[in-house]
Amino acid sequence: MSSVIKVNPIACEAYGYCAELLPELVTLDEWGYPIVDGSAVPAHLVELARRAAKDCPRRAFLLQRAVGP
């Protein structure tokens, strides 16, 4: 089962922890808000993505199961 990263833009306050913990998949825009492309998280990065979601102070960084084939 694959997972994807989502960001709740309303809850996010641009702390940037997600980009520090997961620079392979998260970049920050000029205001410090995360940019993710919605692609599947590679298996070797799933544990880091879980930690980034757990450590997000606003719980705006989400790791979800991918929907579809």
CHARMM-style PDB file with segment names, atoms N, HN, CA, C and O in Angstrom:
ATOM      1  N   MET     1       0.859  -1.181   0.000  1.00  0.00      PROA
ATOM      2  CA  MET     1       0.000   0.000   0.000  1.00  0.00      PROA
ATOM      3  C   MET     1       0.896   1.232   0.000  1.00  0.00      PROA
ATOM      4  O   MET     1       1.779   1.359   0.848  1.00  0.00      PROA
ATOM      5  N   SER     2       0.674   2.133  -0.939  1.00  0.00      PROA
ATOM      6  HN  SER     2      -0.044   2.030  -1.627  1.00  0.00      PROA
ATOM      7  CA  SER     2       1.496   3.335  -1.003  1.00  0.00      PROA
ATOM      8  C   SER     2       0.839   4.479  -0.237  1.00  0.00      PROA
ATOM      9  O   SER     2      -0.364   4.474   0.023  1.00  0.00      PROA
ATOM     10  N   SER     3       1.659   5.444   0.108  1.00  0.00      PROA
ATOM     11  HN  SER     3       2.636   5.447  -0.104  1.00  0.00      PROA
ATOM     12  CA  SER     3       1.207   6.612   0.859  1.00  0.00      PROA
ATOM     13  C   SER     3       1.554   7.880   0.102  1.00  0.00      PROA
ATOM     14  O   SER     3       2.473   7.901  -0.716  1.00  0.00      PROA
ATOM     15  N   VAL     4       0.808   8.934   0.386  1.00  0.00      PROA
ATOM     16  HN  VAL     4       0.061   8.917   1.051  1.00  0.00      PROA
ATOM     17  CA  VAL     4       1.081  10.246  -0.206  1.00  0.00      PROA
ATOM     18  C   VAL     4       1.092  11.290   0.913  1.00  0.00      PROA
ATOM     19  O   VAL     4       0.502  11.094   1.976  1.00  0.00      PROA
ATOM     20  N   ILE     5       1.768  12.382   0.651  1.00  0.00      PROA
ATOM     21  HN  ILE     5       2.248  12.541  -0.212  1.00  0.00      PROA
ATOM     22  CA  ILE     5       1.824  13.488   1.594  1.00  0.00      PROA
ATOM     23  C   ILE     5       0.842  14.558   1.159  1.00  0.00      PROA
ATOM     24  O   ILE     5       0.751  14.899  -0.020  1.00  0.00      PROA
ATOM     25  N   LYS     6       0.120  15.074   2.112  1.00  0.00      PROA
ATOM     26  HN  LYS     6       0.193  14.797   3.071  1.00  0.00      PROA
ATOM     27  CA  LYS     6      -0.790  16.196   1.879  1.00  0.00      PROA
ATOM     28  C   LYS     6      -0.483  17.257   2.935  1.00  0.00      PROA
ATOM     29  O   LYS     6       0.018  16.946   4.015  1.00  0.00      PROA
ATOM     30  N   VAL     7      -0.788  18.498   2.611  1.00  0.00      PROA
ATOM     31  HN  VAL     7      -1.195  18.751   1.733  1.00  0.00      PROA
ATOM     32  CA  VAL     7      -0.621  19.593   3.561  1.00  0.00      PROA
ATOM     33  C   VAL     7      -1.927  20.358   3.643  1.00  0.00      PROA
ATOM     34  O   VAL     7      -2.502  20.736   2.622  1.00  0.00      PROA
ATOM     35  N   ASN     8      -2.391  20.586   4.863  1.00  0.00      PROA
ATOM     36  HN  ASN     8      -1.924  20.280   5.692  1.00  0.00      PROA
ATOM     37  CA  ASN     8      -3.581  21.404   5.068  1.00  0.00      PROA
ATOM     38  C   ASN     8      -3.107  22.855   5.099  1.00  0.00      PROA
ATOM     39  O   ASN     8      -2.530  23.290   6.095  1.00  0.00      PROA
ATOM     40  N   PRO     9      -3.340  23.613   4.022  1.00  0.00      PROA
ATOM     41  CA  PRO     9      -2.803  24.974   3.945  1.00  0.00      PROA
ATOM     42  C   PRO     9      -3.428  25.938   4.948  1.00  0.00      PROA
ATOM     43  O   PRO     9      -2.830  26.963   5.278  1.00  0.00      PROA
ATOM     44  N   ILE    10      -4.612  25.621   5.429  1.00  0.00      PROA
ATOM     45  HN  ILE    10      -5.098  24.788   5.161  1.00  0.00      PROA
ATOM     46  CA  ILE    10      -5.269  26.494   6.405  1.00  0.00      PROA
ATOM     47  C   ILE    10      -4.634  26.318   7.781  1.00  0.00      PROA
ATOM     48  O   ILE    10      -4.452  27.293   8.510  1.00  0.00      PROA
ATOM     49  N   ALA    11      -4.296  25.081   8.140  1.00  0.00      PROA
ATOM     50  HN  ALA    11      -4.444  24.288   7.547  1.00  0.00      PROA
ATOM     51  CA  ALA    11      -3.713  24.810   9.445  1.00  0.00      PROA
ATOM     52  C   ALA    11      -2.220  25.136   9.511  1.00  0.00      PROA
ATOM     53  O   ALA    11      -1.699  25.446  10.583  1.00  0.00      PROA
ATOM     54  N   CYS    12      -1.541  25.067   8.381  1.00  0.00      PROA
ATOM     55  HN  CYS    12      -1.964  24.814   7.511  1.00  0.00      PROA
ATOM     56  CA  CYS    12      -0.090  25.256   8.359  1.00  0.00      PROA
ATOM     57  C   CYS    12       0.289  26.686   8.744  1.00  0.00      PROA
ATOM     58  O   CYS    12      -0.311  27.657   8.282  1.00  0.00      PROA
ATOM     59  N   GLU    13       1.306  26.782   9.606  1.00  0.00      PROA
ATOM     60  HN  GLU    13       1.793  25.993   9.981  1.00  0.00      PROA
ATOM     61  CA  GLU    13       1.827  28.092  10.007  1.00  0.00      PROA
ATOM     62  C   GLU    13       3.290  28.258   9.626  1.00  0.00      PROA
ATOM     63  O   GLU    13       3.980  29.113  10.182  1.00  0.00      PROA
ATOM     64  N   ALA    14       3.768  27.456   8.690  1.00  0.00      PROA
ATOM     65  HN  ALA    14       3.207  26.761   8.238  1.00  0.00      PROA
ATOM     66  CA  ALA    14       5.097  27.591   8.079  1.00  0.00      PROA
ATOM     67  C   ALA    14       6.245  27.456   9.072  1.00  0.00      PROA
ATOM     68  O   ALA    14       7.200  28.231   9.022  1.00  0.00      PROA
ATOM     69  N   TYR    15       6.162  26.488   9.964  1.00  0.00      PROA
ATOM     70  HN  TYR    15       5.386  25.859  10.005  1.00  0.00      PROA
ATOM     71  CA  TYR    15       7.283  26.240  10.874  1.00  0.00      PROA
ATOM     72  C   TYR    15       8.474  25.615  10.136  1.00  0.00      PROA
ATOM     73  O   TYR    15       9.624  25.856  10.500  1.00  0.00      PROA
ATOM     74  N   GLY    16       8.200  24.812   9.101  1.00  0.00      PROA
ATOM     75  HN  GLY    16       7.265  24.616   8.805  1.00  0.00      PROA
ATOM     76  CA  GLY    16       9.260  24.235   8.273  1.00  0.00      PROA
ATOM     77  C   GLY    16       9.864  22.943   8.778  1.00  0.00      PROA
ATOM     78  O   GLY    16      10.832  22.454   8.196  1.00  0.00      PROA
ATOM     79  N   TYR    17       9.317  22.365   9.856  1.00  0.00      PROA
ATOM     80  HN  TYR    17       8.530  22.762  10.329  1.00  0.00      PROA
ATOM     81  CA  TYR    17       9.858  21.108  10.364  1.00  0.00      PROA
ATOM     82  C   TYR    17       9.778  20.007   9.311  1.00  0.00      PROA
ATOM     83  O   TYR    17      10.686  19.183   9.201  1.00  0.00      PROA
ATOM     84  N   CYS    18       8.712  19.991   8.551  1.00  0.00      PROA
ATOM     85  HN  CYS    18       7.975  20.660   8.640  1.00  0.00      PROA
ATOM     86  CA  CYS    18       8.528  18.939   7.542  1.00  0.00      PROA
ATOM     87  C   CYS    18       9.659  18.962   6.509  1.00  0.00      PROA
ATOM     88  O   CYS    18      10.158  17.910   6.110  1.00  0.00      PROA
ATOM     89  N   ALA    19      10.055  20.138   6.084  1.00  0.00      PROA
ATOM     90  HN  ALA    19       9.649  20.993   6.408  1.00  0.00      PROA
ATOM     91  CA  ALA    19      11.126  20.259   5.096  1.00  0.00      PROA
ATOM     92  C   ALA    19      12.478  19.888   5.701  1.00  0.00      PROA
ATOM     93  O   ALA    19      13.346  19.363   5.003  1.00  0.00      PROA
ATOM     94  N   GLU    20      12.661  20.156   6.987  1.00  0.00      PROA
ATOM     95  HN  GLU    20      11.956  20.582   7.554  1.00  0.00      PROA
ATOM     96  CA  GLU    20      13.908  19.773   7.647  1.00  0.00      PROA
ATOM     97  C   GLU    20      14.006  18.262   7.793  1.00  0.00      PROA
ATOM     98  O   GLU    20      15.078  17.683   7.616  1.00  0.00      PROA
ATOM     99  N   LEU    21      12.884  17.624   8.118  1.00  0.00      PROA
ATOM    100  HN  LEU    21      12.013  18.094   8.262  1.00  0.00      PROA
ATOM    101  CA  LEU    21      12.880  16.180   8.324  1.00  0.00      PROA
ATOM    102  C   LEU    21      12.817  15.392   7.020  1.00  0.00      PROA
ATOM    103  O   LEU    21      13.287  14.256   6.963  1.00  0.00      PROA
ATOM    104  N   LEU    22      12.248  15.974   5.987  1.00  0.00      PROA
ATOM    105  HN  LEU    22      11.866  16.897   6.034  1.00  0.00      PROA
ATOM    106  CA  LEU    22      12.008  15.243   4.741  1.00  0.00      PROA
ATOM    107  C   LEU    22      12.345  16.104   3.513  1.00  0.00      PROA
ATOM    108  O   LEU    22      11.475  16.354   2.678  1.00  0.00      PROA
ATOM    109  N   PRO    23      13.596  16.556   3.402  1.00  0.00      PROA
ATOM    110  CA  PRO    23      13.956  17.440   2.287  1.00  0.00      PROA
ATOM    111  C   PRO    23      13.865  16.773   0.915  1.00  0.00      PROA
ATOM    112  O   PRO    23      13.823  17.454  -0.110  1.00  0.00      PROA
ATOM    113  N   GLU    24      13.834  15.435   0.900  1.00  0.00      PROA
ATOM    114  HN  GLU    24      13.868  14.882   1.733  1.00  0.00      PROA
ATOM    115  CA  GLU    24      13.715  14.726  -0.372  1.00  0.00      PROA
ATOM    116  C   GLU    24      12.357  14.939  -1.025  1.00  0.00      PROA
ATOM    117  O   GLU    24      12.238  14.845  -2.247  1.00  0.00      PROA
ATOM    118  N   LEU    25      11.321  15.228  -0.220  1.00  0.00      PROA
ATOM    119  HN  LEU    25      11.418  15.304   0.772  1.00  0.00      PROA
ATOM    120  CA  LEU    25       9.967  15.325  -0.750  1.00  0.00      PROA
ATOM    121  C   LEU    25       9.283  16.666  -0.493  1.00  0.00      PROA
ATOM    122  O   LEU    25       8.228  16.940  -1.066  1.00  0.00      PROA
ATOM    123  N   VAL    26       9.873  17.502   0.361  1.00  0.00      PROA
ATOM    124  HN  VAL    26      10.730  17.279   0.826  1.00  0.00      PROA
ATOM    125  CA  VAL    26       9.224  18.762   0.732  1.00  0.00      PROA
ATOM    126  C   VAL    26      10.168  19.929   0.470  1.00  0.00      PROA
ATOM    127  O   VAL    26      11.317  19.928   0.914  1.00  0.00      PROA
ATOM    128  N   THR    27       9.671  20.916  -0.252  1.00  0.00      PROA
ATOM    129  HN  THR    27       8.738  20.916  -0.612  1.00  0.00      PROA
ATOM    130  CA  THR    27      10.399  22.175  -0.412  1.00  0.00      PROA
ATOM    131  C   THR    27       9.533  23.272   0.186  1.00  0.00      PROA
ATOM    132  O   THR    27       8.337  23.080   0.404  1.00  0.00      PROA
ATOM    133  N   LEU    28      10.135  24.410   0.446  1.00  0.00      PROA
ATOM    134  HN  LEU    28      11.107  24.566   0.269  1.00  0.00      PROA
ATOM    135  CA  LEU    28       9.398  25.530   1.017  1.00  0.00      PROA
ATOM    136  C   LEU    28       9.304  26.654  -0.002  1.00  0.00      PROA
ATOM    137  O   LEU    28      10.244  26.906  -0.754  1.00  0.00      PROA
ATOM    138  N   ASP    29       8.148  27.332  -0.016  1.00  0.00      PROA
ATOM    139  HN  ASP    29       7.384  27.127   0.595  1.00  0.00      PROA
ATOM    140  CA  ASP    29       8.011  28.487  -0.895  1.00  0.00      PROA
ATOM    141  C   ASP    29       8.685  29.689  -0.243  1.00  0.00      PROA
ATOM    142  O   ASP    29       9.282  29.553   0.825  1.00  0.00      PROA
ATOM    143  N   GLU    30       8.601  30.853  -0.862  1.00  0.00      PROA
ATOM    144  HN  GLU    30       8.116  30.963  -1.730  1.00  0.00      PROA
ATOM    145  CA  GLU    30       9.311  32.027  -0.349  1.00  0.00      PROA
ATOM    146  C   GLU    30       8.794  32.512   1.006  1.00  0.00      PROA
ATOM    147  O   GLU    30       9.474  33.289   1.675  1.00  0.00      PROA
ATOM    148  N   TRP    31       7.615  32.072   1.419  1.00  0.00      PROA
ATOM    149  HN  TRP    31       7.063  31.441   0.875  1.00  0.00      PROA
ATOM    150  CA  TRP    31       7.065  32.441   2.729  1.00  0.00      PROA
ATOM    151  C   TRP    31       7.273  31.344   3.770  1.00  0.00      PROA
ATOM    152  O   TRP    31       6.879  31.502   4.926  1.00  0.00      PROA
ATOM    153  N   GLY    32       7.889  30.236   3.366  1.00  0.00      PROA
ATOM    154  HN  GLY    32       8.208  30.107   2.427  1.00  0.00      PROA
ATOM    155  CA  GLY    32       8.168  29.148   4.296  1.00  0.00      PROA
ATOM    156  C   GLY    32       7.110  28.062   4.356  1.00  0.00      PROA
ATOM    157  O   GLY    32       7.179  27.178   5.210  1.00  0.00      PROA
ATOM    158  N   TYR    33       6.129  28.115   3.459  1.00  0.00      PROA
ATOM    159  HN  TYR    33       6.073  28.833   2.765  1.00  0.00      PROA
ATOM    160  CA  TYR    33       5.090  27.089   3.433  1.00  0.00      PROA
ATOM    161  C   TYR    33       5.541  25.905   2.581  1.00  0.00      PROA
ATOM    162  O   TYR    33       6.199  26.093   1.558  1.00  0.00      PROA
ATOM    163  N   PRO    34       5.189  24.680   3.001  1.00  0.00      PROA
ATOM    164  CA  PRO    34       5.648  23.491   2.286  1.00  0.00      PROA
ATOM    165  C   PRO    34       4.964  23.301   0.937  1.00  0.00      PROA
ATOM    166  O   PRO    34       3.788  23.614   0.751  1.00  0.00      PROA
ATOM    167  N   ILE    35       5.751  22.779   0.014  1.00  0.00      PROA
ATOM    168  HN  ILE    35       6.706  22.525   0.165  1.00  0.00      PROA
ATOM    169  CA  ILE    35       5.261  22.412  -1.310  1.00  0.00      PROA
ATOM    170  C   ILE    35       5.534  20.923  -1.483  1.00  0.00      PROA
ATOM    171  O   ILE    35       6.675  20.474  -1.368  1.00  0.00      PROA
ATOM    172  N   VAL    36       4.477  20.160  -1.762  1.00  0.00      PROA
ATOM    173  HN  VAL    36       3.551  20.524  -1.856  1.00  0.00      PROA
ATOM    174  CA  VAL    36       4.601  18.730  -2.045  1.00  0.00      PROA
ATOM    175  C   VAL    36       3.906  18.458  -3.369  1.00  0.00      PROA
ATOM    176  O   VAL    36       2.963  19.156  -3.741  1.00  0.00      PROA
ATOM    177  N   ASP    37       4.381  17.436  -4.079  1.00  0.00      PROA
ATOM    178  HN  ASP    37       5.147  16.869  -3.777  1.00  0.00      PROA
ATOM    179  CA  ASP    37       3.807  17.172  -5.406  1.00  0.00      PROA
ATOM    180  C   ASP    37       2.700  16.122  -5.422  1.00  0.00      PROA
ATOM    181  O   ASP    37       2.090  15.895  -6.467  1.00  0.00      PROA
ATOM    182  N   GLY    38       2.429  15.478  -4.289  1.00  0.00      PROA
ATOM    183  HN  GLY    38       2.925  15.663  -3.440  1.00  0.00      PROA
ATOM    184  CA  GLY    38       1.336  14.518  -4.233  1.00  0.00      PROA
ATOM    185  C   GLY    38       1.671  13.145  -4.770  1.00  0.00      PROA
ATOM    186  O   GLY    38       0.795  12.284  -4.849  1.00  0.00      PROA
ATOM    187  N   SER    39       2.922  12.921  -5.142  1.00  0.00      PROA
ATOM    188  HN  SER    39       3.634  13.621  -5.078  1.00  0.00      PROA
ATOM    189  CA  SER    39       3.297  11.600  -5.649  1.00  0.00      PROA
ATOM    190  C   SER    39       3.483  10.632  -4.483  1.00  0.00      PROA
ATOM    191  O   SER    39       3.568  11.040  -3.324  1.00  0.00      PROA
ATOM    192  N   ALA    40       3.545   9.356  -4.810  1.00  0.00      PROA
ATOM    193  HN  ALA    40       3.476   9.025  -5.751  1.00  0.00      PROA
ATOM    194  CA  ALA    40       3.692   8.322  -3.785  1.00  0.00      PROA
ATOM    195  C   ALA    40       5.021   8.486  -3.052  1.00  0.00      PROA
ATOM    196  O   ALA    40       6.042   8.813  -3.658  1.00  0.00      PROA
ATOM    197  N   VAL    41       4.993   8.259  -1.765  1.00  0.00      PROA
ATOM    198  HN  VAL    41       4.164   7.994  -1.273  1.00  0.00      PROA
ATOM    199  CA  VAL    41       6.195   8.330  -0.940  1.00  0.00      PROA
ATOM    200  C   VAL    41       6.976   7.029  -1.130  1.00  0.00      PROA
ATOM    201  O   VAL    41       6.426   5.948  -0.919  1.00  0.00      PROA
ATOM    202  N   PRO    42       8.244   7.114  -1.523  1.00  0.00      PROA
ATOM    203  CA  PRO    42       9.041   5.883  -1.654  1.00  0.00      PROA
ATOM    204  C   PRO    42       9.114   5.134  -0.325  1.00  0.00      PROA
ATOM    205  O   PRO    42       9.124   5.745   0.744  1.00  0.00      PROA
ATOM    206  N   ALA    43       9.165   3.830  -0.405  1.00  0.00      PROA
ATOM    207  HN  ALA    43       9.157   3.334  -1.273  1.00  0.00      PROA
ATOM    208  CA  ALA    43       9.138   2.981   0.792  1.00  0.00      PROA
ATOM    209  C   ALA    43      10.223   3.342   1.795  1.00  0.00      PROA
ATOM    210  O   ALA    43       9.985   3.287   3.002  1.00  0.00      PROA
ATOM    211  N   HSD    44      11.395   3.708   1.325  1.00  0.00      PROA
ATOM    212  HN  HSD    44      11.588   3.753   0.344  1.00  0.00      PROA
ATOM    213  CA  HSD    44      12.488   4.002   2.249  1.00  0.00      PROA
ATOM    214  C   HSD    44      12.318   5.350   2.967  1.00  0.00      PROA
ATOM    215  O   HSD    44      13.083   5.658   3.880  1.00  0.00      PROA
ATOM    216  N   LEU    45      11.328   6.152   2.565  1.00  0.00      PROA
ATOM    217  HN  LEU    45      10.706   5.901   1.822  1.00  0.00      PROA
ATOM    218  CA  LEU    45      11.085   7.446   3.204  1.00  0.00      PROA
ATOM    219  C   LEU    45       9.794   7.484   4.020  1.00  0.00      PROA
ATOM    220  O   LEU    45       9.484   8.508   4.630  1.00  0.00      PROA
ATOM    221  N   VAL    46       9.048   6.399   4.040  1.00  0.00      PROA
ATOM    222  HN  VAL    46       9.300   5.568   3.545  1.00  0.00      PROA
ATOM    223  CA  VAL    46       7.759   6.379   4.739  1.00  0.00      PROA
ATOM    224  C   VAL    46       7.932   6.662   6.231  1.00  0.00      PROA
ATOM    225  O   VAL    46       7.149   7.416   6.809  1.00  0.00      PROA
ATOM    226  N   GLU    47       8.928   6.077   6.849  1.00  0.00      PROA
ATOM    227  HN  GLU    47       9.564   5.465   6.380  1.00  0.00      PROA
ATOM    228  CA  GLU    47       9.123   6.293   8.284  1.00  0.00      PROA
ATOM    229  C   GLU    47       9.463   7.754   8.581  1.00  0.00      PROA
ATOM    230  O   GLU    47       8.988   8.303   9.576  1.00  0.00      PROA
ATOM    231  N   LEU    48      10.268   8.387   7.744  1.00  0.00      PROA
ATOM    232  HN  LEU    48      10.653   7.941   6.936  1.00  0.00      PROA
ATOM    233  CA  LEU    48      10.566   9.817   7.916  1.00  0.00      PROA
ATOM    234  C   LEU    48       9.316  10.667   7.698  1.00  0.00      PROA
ATOM    235  O   LEU    48       9.111  11.665   8.390  1.00  0.00      PROA
ATOM    236  N   ALA    49       8.493  10.275   6.747  1.00  0.00      PROA
ATOM    237  HN  ALA    49       8.660   9.464   6.186  1.00  0.00      PROA
ATOM    238  CA  ALA    49       7.245  11.007   6.499  1.00  0.00      PROA
ATOM    239  C   ALA    49       6.302  10.876   7.698  1.00  0.00      PROA
ATOM    240  O   ALA    49       5.622  11.837   8.058  1.00  0.00      PROA
ATOM    241  N   ARG    50       6.260   9.705   8.309  1.00  0.00      PROA
ATOM    242  HN  ARG    50       6.812   8.925   8.016  1.00  0.00      PROA
ATOM    243  CA  ARG    50       5.449   9.520   9.528  1.00  0.00      PROA
ATOM    244  C   ARG    50       5.950  10.438  10.650  1.00  0.00      PROA
ATOM    245  O   ARG    50       5.156  11.054  11.361  1.00  0.00      PROA
ATOM    246  N   ARG    51       7.253  10.518  10.796  1.00  0.00      PROA
ATOM    247  HN  ARG    51       7.899  10.018  10.219  1.00  0.00      PROA
ATOM    248  CA  ARG    51       7.817  11.377  11.837  1.00  0.00      PROA
ATOM    249  C   ARG    51       7.509  12.846  11.550  1.00  0.00      PROA
ATOM    250  O   ARG    51       7.169  13.596  12.465  1.00  0.00      PROA
ATOM    251  N   ALA    52       7.624  13.257  10.299  1.00  0.00      PROA
ATOM    252  HN  ALA    52       7.901  12.648   9.556  1.00  0.00      PROA
ATOM    253  CA  ALA    52       7.312  14.645   9.949  1.00  0.00      PROA
ATOM    254  C   ALA    52       5.854  14.964  10.253  1.00  0.00      PROA
ATOM    255  O   ALA    52       5.547  16.051  10.743  1.00  0.00      PROA
ATOM    256  N   ALA    53       4.957  14.032   9.967  1.00  0.00      PROA
ATOM    257  HN  ALA    53       5.206  13.150   9.569  1.00  0.00      PROA
ATOM    258  CA  ALA    53       3.533  14.240  10.264  1.00  0.00      PROA
ATOM    259  C   ALA    53       3.300  14.298  11.773  1.00  0.00      PROA
ATOM    260  O   ALA    53       2.515  15.118  12.250  1.00  0.00      PROA
ATOM    261  N   LYS    54       3.969  13.441  12.513  1.00  0.00      PROA
ATOM    262  HN  LYS    54       4.606  12.775  12.126  1.00  0.00      PROA
ATOM    263  CA  LYS    54       3.818  13.402  13.971  1.00  0.00      PROA
ATOM    264  C   LYS    54       4.389  14.659  14.625  1.00  0.00      PROA
ATOM    265  O   LYS    54       3.841  15.147  15.613  1.00  0.00      PROA
ATOM    266  N   ASP    55       5.479  15.179  14.084  1.00  0.00      PROA
ATOM    267  HN  ASP    55       5.925  14.782  13.281  1.00  0.00      PROA
ATOM    268  CA  ASP    55       6.158  16.324  14.692  1.00  0.00      PROA
ATOM    269  C   ASP    55       5.619  17.677  14.242  1.00  0.00      PROA
ATOM    270  O   ASP    55       6.048  18.708  14.760  1.00  0.00      PROA
ATOM    271  N   CYS    56       4.697  17.696  13.299  1.00  0.00      PROA
ATOM    272  HN  CYS    56       4.349  16.858  12.879  1.00  0.00      PROA
ATOM    273  CA  CYS    56       4.123  18.969  12.846  1.00  0.00      PROA
ATOM    274  C   CYS    56       3.325  19.604  13.994  1.00  0.00      PROA
ATOM    275  O   CYS    56       2.363  19.004  14.475  1.00  0.00      PROA
ATOM    276  N   PRO    57       3.710  20.805  14.438  1.00  0.00      PROA
ATOM    277  CA  PRO    57       3.035  21.416  15.582  1.00  0.00      PROA
ATOM    278  C   PRO    57       1.557  21.722  15.344  1.00  0.00      PROA
ATOM    279  O   PRO    57       0.776  21.742  16.295  1.00  0.00      PROA
ATOM    280  N   ARG    58       1.168  21.956  14.116  1.00  0.00      PROA
ATOM    281  HN  ARG    58       1.803  21.940  13.343  1.00  0.00      PROA
ATOM    282  CA  ARG    58      -0.222  22.285  13.793  1.00  0.00      PROA
ATOM    283  C   ARG    58      -0.973  21.109  13.185  1.00  0.00      PROA
ATOM    284  O   ARG    58      -2.140  21.243  12.816  1.00  0.00      PROA
ATOM    285  N   ARG    59      -0.316  19.960  13.077  1.00  0.00      PROA
ATOM    286  HN  ARG    59       0.632  19.851  13.376  1.00  0.00      PROA
ATOM    287  CA  ARG    59      -0.911  18.758  12.462  1.00  0.00      PROA
ATOM    288  C   ARG    59      -1.422  19.041  11.045  1.00  0.00      PROA
ATOM    289  O   ARG    59      -2.439  18.499  10.613  1.00  0.00      PROA
ATOM    290  N   ALA    60      -0.699  19.893  10.348  1.00  0.00      PROA
ATOM    291  HN  ALA    60       0.127  20.334  10.700  1.00  0.00      PROA
ATOM    292  CA  ALA    60      -1.062  20.252   8.977  1.00  0.00      PROA
ATOM    293  C   ALA    60      -0.392  19.362   7.948  1.00  0.00      PROA
ATOM    294  O   ALA    60      -0.816  19.322   6.793  1.00  0.00      PROA
ATOM    295  N   PHE    61       0.630  18.661   8.347  1.00  0.00      PROA
ATOM    296  HN  PHE    61       0.974  18.694   9.285  1.00  0.00      PROA
ATOM    297  CA  PHE    61       1.379  17.755   7.456  1.00  0.00      PROA
ATOM    298  C   PHE    61       0.800  16.365   7.633  1.00  0.00      PROA
ATOM    299  O   PHE    61       0.846  15.809   8.730  1.00  0.00      PROA
ATOM    300  N   LEU    62       0.261  15.804   6.577  1.00  0.00      PROA
ATOM    301  HN  LEU    62       0.223  16.256   5.685  1.00  0.00      PROA
ATOM    302  CA  LEU    62      -0.485  14.544   6.669  1.00  0.00      PROA
ATOM    303  C   LEU    62       0.111  13.475   5.772  1.00  0.00      PROA
ATOM    304  O   LEU    62       0.486  13.755   4.633  1.00  0.00      PROA
ATOM    305  N   LEU    63       0.198  12.269   6.272  1.00  0.00      PROA
ATOM    306  HN  LEU    63      -0.107  12.042   7.197  1.00  0.00      PROA
ATOM    307  CA  LEU    63       0.580  11.116   5.493  1.00  0.00      PROA
ATOM    308  C   LEU    63      -0.643  10.250   5.354  1.00  0.00      PROA
ATOM    309  O   LEU    63      -1.181   9.767   6.350  1.00  0.00      PROA
ATOM    310  N   GLN    64      -1.092  10.045   4.125  1.00  0.00      PROA
ATOM    311  HN  GLN    64      -0.654  10.437   3.316  1.00  0.00      PROA
ATOM    312  CA  GLN    64      -2.333   9.305   3.885  1.00  0.00      PROA
ATOM    313  C   GLN    64      -2.094   8.168   2.910  1.00  0.00      PROA
ATOM    314  O   GLN    64      -1.156   8.205   2.114  1.00  0.00      PROA
ATOM    315  N   ARG    65      -2.939   7.169   2.976  1.00  0.00      PROA
ATOM    316  HN  ARG    65      -3.701   7.139   3.623  1.00  0.00      PROA
ATOM    317  CA  ARG    65      -2.895   6.093   1.998  1.00  0.00      PROA
ATOM    318  C   ARG    65      -3.300   6.635   0.641  1.00  0.00      PROA
ATOM    319  O   ARG    65      -4.226   7.439   0.527  1.00  0.00      PROA
ATOM    320  N   ALA    66      -2.601   6.190  -0.377  1.00  0.00      PROA
ATOM    321  HN  ALA    66      -1.849   5.538  -0.284  1.00  0.00      PROA
ATOM    322  CA  ALA    66      -2.914   6.602  -1.741  1.00  0.00      PROA
ATOM    323  C   ALA    66      -4.226   5.965  -2.180  1.00  0.00      PROA
ATOM    324  O   ALA    66      -4.497   4.805  -1.872  1.00  0.00      PROA
ATOM    325  N   VAL    67      -5.025   6.721  -2.891  1.00  0.00      PROA
ATOM    326  HN  VAL    67      -4.805   7.664  -3.142  1.00  0.00      PROA
ATOM    327  CA  VAL    67      -6.305   6.238  -3.392  1.00  0.00      PROA
ATOM    328  C   VAL    67      -6.144   5.914  -4.879  1.00  0.00      PROA
ATOM    329  O   VAL    67      -5.525   6.672  -5.626  1.00  0.00      PROA
ATOM    330  N   GLY    68      -6.698   4.798  -5.291  1.00  0.00      PROA
ATOM    331  HN  GLY    68      -7.201   4.182  -4.685  1.00  0.00      PROA
ATOM    332  CA  GLY    68      -6.657   4.440  -6.705  1.00  0.00      PROA
ATOM    333  C   GLY    68      -5.659   3.350  -6.977  1.00  0.00      PROA
ATOM    334  O   GLY    68      -5.066   2.787  -6.057  1.00  0.00      PROA
ATOM    335  N   PRO    69      -5.472   3.048  -8.269  1.00  0.00      PROA
ATOM    336  CA  PRO    69      -4.596   1.935  -8.641  1.00  0.00      PROA
ATOM    337  C   PRO    69      -3.131   2.179  -8.391  1.00  0.00      PROA
ATOM    338  OT1 PRO    69      -2.304   1.310  -8.666  1.00  0.00      PROA
TER     339      PRO     69
END
